[in-house]
Structure formats: structure tokens, C-alpha cells
Amino acid sequence: MSITDGRSITQEENRVQLERAVAPDTRIAFFDHHAPTWDSDMNQVAQTLQRLKVLRERLGVRPHQDVLEIGCGTGRITGWLAQAVHPGRVVAVDFSPAMLTQARARGVAAEFRLMDICDEVLTQDTFDVAFCFNAFPHFRDQLRALQNIRRLLKPAGELGILHLIGSQQLNAFHAQLSHPVCHDHMPSQHILSDMLASAGLQLGSLTDEPDLFLLKAVPSGGA
């Protein structure tokens, strides 16, 4: 699909990569490095997909929806999302070119784009659902990301942030990892609520248990 100024996706990706050469996010190199082996544990992949099937109703993904998957990584769940919303569509984005290479190789029915949700987002598309699975803590500017997500949502759209462990467990896990992701934490509910409000979103529900973190938010004044 085209970008708003008429440039092709490939041209736009080249522009983004040139800009990043000036001030790159060091997380990109981290995820590029790990992309080829990211899905080496196939049992874990299968367990993730099974959990998503169980959670489907709570996630609010339904047929005919347009879904933006933010931080799609290797496309581990993109195919599942595409099946869940068919005949709707999934646009899956990530800031790691190597992750997107792995994702595109799956051949699933989704559109993959190189996009950093913390940068200027050059698209006029809007979506019924913006879905962040295992991604939000890695946004270097979480408020800017939420502001961009708000702009990409339809008036009655919904943001979902999902992890299959709670925030305490997630933050402890990240703290054990190497730089730069060792400092990538999920904020407290109070801070999240403030950021959502500043971005024009309001918290709909939040589950934060040892085996599940699920935040849902809608545009302020939306349905």
C-alpha cells in the first residue's frame, strides 16, 4: 500500500533507515541480532498461540476488523491475528528490519511495514484495533507511541497491550537481560493512566496478574 506522499513502501523504508543512521535506537541492533533465532523454541511458540486462542474473546479481535499489530517481531502471532479478523486485514509493523524479514518469510495474509511507532508515522490509515503484544516496554518514548497510536485509531477503536505474564514478572525478566533492553519496563498503572490521558486515550480495563497483563484503552470520548 502507498504512503501518504505517494512513495512506495520500499522507498519509505530506505528513508527511515537513513534517518536512523544519524540517531539510531540501539534496540534495533539488539532485535536485528536476535531475529534469526527468535523462534527457536517451537514449544513456546505453540503455547503462545494456544493462550491467544483462549484469550480471543477478551482481546476483542473479531472478523471484519482492521488491525494494526505494533511490534510484530518475527510475525509469531500475525498469522493468528489475520485468521481471527478475516476478511478484515492486519498491518503488522516493527522497527527491526531483520525481524520483518523473518515475518515476511512466513507468507501470512498480512501487510508488513517498517515503522517505528515512536517516530513520525506517515500513513492515513486508521484501524479498529491497535494491538501490542510483548512490545510496549521496548518503546523508547512511550508517550509519543501512545499519541501516534491514538491518531491511528478509528473513533470507536481500541488499543490492546498484552503480555502473558504480569508486569512485576515482566520487569524482573527484562532487568536480567543485556543492554539496552534491561531498562525496558512496564510503567505502573498510575503512570500508564496519566500517559494514556495525555495521549487522548482512556483506560478501559487492566488485568495485571502473575500470568497475564492485558490493558485495553479507547479514544477519549470514544465508544
Secondary structure, DSSP 8 states (H G I E B T S, - for coil): ---TTS--HHHHHHHHHHHHHHS--HHHHHHHHHGGGTT--HHHHHHHHHHHHHHHHHHT--TT-EEEEES-TTTTTHHHHHHHHTTSEEEEEES-HHHHHHHHTT--SSEEEE--TTS-------EEEEEEES-GGG-SSHHHHHHHHHHHEEEEEEEEEEESS-HHHHHHHHHTS-TTGGG-----HHHHHHHHHHTTEEEEEEEEETTEEEEEEEETT--
